[in-house]
Amino acid sequence: MKFGTKLIHSGFEGDKATGAISTPIYQTSTFHQENIDGHVTYDYARSGNPTREALENTIALLEGGYKGFAFSSGMAAISSVLSIFSAHDHIIVPKDVYGGTYRITTQFFSRFEVECEFVDTTDINEVQRAIKKNTKAIYIETPSNPLMKITDIRAIVELAREYKLLVIADNTFMSPYLQRPLELGADIVVHSATKFLNGHSDIVAGLVVAKNKELADKIYFVQNAFGAVLSPQDSWLLLRGMKTLKVRLNYQQNNATELAKWLLLNKFVDRVHYPGMPSHEGREIHLSQASGAGAVLSFEACSTEKAKSFMKKVKCAAVGVSLGGVETIVSYPAKMSHAEIPHNERIKLGIGDNLIRVSVGLEDIEDLIENFKIALE
Ligand SMILES: *Cc1c(COP(=O)(O)O)cnc(C)c1O
C-alpha cells in the first residue's frame, strides 16, 4: 500500500460484530475475563484498549516501525520515552528543542540525574564532540522550531551507530507523510499528535513508534506503569483526523509555498524561514530526507513595531500557540513559546522580537495573502 491508502485502510478492518466501518469507541475501563488463567487480550484499559490499539497500529504502519503507543499528550509521549533511561545516562539534545522538552529535561529528569546536554544538532562535529562514555542517545527535531533549522538525520544515525547510541526523532513538524525517520535509521519516533496528525485543533495527544521489539517492550512497560495513556474518545478523534493527513498537508504545503514566496517580496518583511525556499540553509539535506517542506514557516518583519501591529491586525488566522490545524495559526515566539528564555539568549538563538511563526491552514490562499497584506501595511 502507498501512504494515502495506508491512511484509510490500516489499523482496523471493520467491526466483526456489526460491520461498522468506523472503529468503535470502546469506552470501558475493564474487560470481562472468560478464563482466569491470565491469558486474555484485554484486561484493564490502561494496559490496552481496542480503540487505542487501532490508533497505535496505524501510527506504527505509517512510520514503518514495530509498534506504536498512544499517550495523553506529546509531552507525555516524550516523557515516557525519556523514562526508559536511568540515572547518569547522558542524552544529547538540540539547543533549540521544543520548549516543553527543554523544561522536562532541565527541571524534571535532571532531578533523577538523567544528564541532558544541549548542542547545535545541525553541526555534526558539535554532536560528536558532545559524546561521552555514558552517552546513550541523540535526540533530534528537524525542521526545528521556529527557525526551521535542518538536522541531517542520516549523518546523526551514522554517528549514533558508530558509538552504539539510540536516535530519537521528534517528527511533529513533518508527520510520517513527509518524513519517516525510522526508515532513515532512527530508533524511536515521537509525535505531538495534537498538531498535524490530528489536524483539527481539538485534542491534545502524543504518539511514539519503536523500531524493534526490545525498545517496544521498554516503552510498553513505561506506558503501562506510568499510565499517561490516551482516552478511547481522543484515540477515535485522532484516527478520524489522520485519515485526511495527506490531503490536508498537500493543500497546506501549497498554501505555505505561495505565502512564503509572497512574504519574500513584501517590503515590510526582512527574512523568510521555510525549507521550501531555495535560499533556506539545509534545504538540500531536508529534501534528501523528507518529501516536502511542510506547512510551518516563520518570517522576520522589518521592525518589532511592525511585527506587533501585524499580530494585532491579522485576520483569517488564529493568534496563539500550537500548529498543524486546519486554520492558519500565527504566533509570536518572543512573547509566547520562547518567552521564558532570557532576552539576550533568545536573540543569540535568532529568535528576535520581529519574528512571527505561521502554521498555514486550509483557507483559500488569496484570502490569506490579502489579509496578511492589510495586516502588514
Ligand atoms: C507541541 C509540540 C510538542 C508537545 O506536544 P503536546 O501535545 O503539546 O504535549 C512536542 N514537540 C513539538 C515539536 C511540538 O510542536
The ligand as an SDF file (V2000), in Angstrom:
LIG
                    3D

 15 15  0  0  0  0  0  0  0  0999 V2000
    3.5950   20.7290   20.5810 C   0  0  0  0  0  0  0  0  0  0  0  0
    4.8730   20.0230   20.4990 C   0  0  0  0  0  0  0  0  0  0  0  0
    5.2730   19.1050   21.4790 C   0  0  0  0  0  0  0  0  0  0  0  0
    4.4530   18.8500   22.7360 C   0  0  0  0  0  0  0  0  0  0  0  0
    3.2490   18.2200   22.4630 O   0  0  0  0  0  0  0  0  0  0  0  0
    1.9020   18.4230   23.3360 P   0  0  0  0  0  0  0  0  0  0  0  0
    0.9000   17.6320   22.5740 O   0  0  0  0  0  0  0  0  0  0  0  0
    1.6260   19.8940   23.3690 O   0  0  0  0  0  0  0  0  0  0  0  0
    2.1710   17.8890   24.7030 O   0  0  0  0  0  0  0  0  0  0  0  0
    6.4640   18.4320   21.3040 C   0  0  0  0  0  0  0  0  0  0  0  0
    7.2490   18.6540   20.2320 N   0  0  0  0  0  0  0  0  0  0  0  0
    6.9080   19.5380   19.2690 C   0  0  0  0  0  0  0  0  0  0  0  0
    7.8220   19.7400   18.1000 C   0  0  0  0  0  0  0  0  0  0  0  0
    5.7180   20.2570   19.3650 C   0  0  0  0  0  0  0  0  0  0  0  0
    5.3940   21.1480   18.4190 O   0  0  0  0  0  0  0  0  0  0  0  0
  1  2  1  0
  2  3  1  0
  2 14  2  0
  3  4  1  0
  3 10  2  0
  4  5  1  0
  5  6  1  0
  6  7  2  0
  6  8  1  0
  6  9  1  0
 10 11  1  0
 11 12  2  0
 12 13  1  0
 12 14  1  0
 14 15  1  0
M  END
$$$$
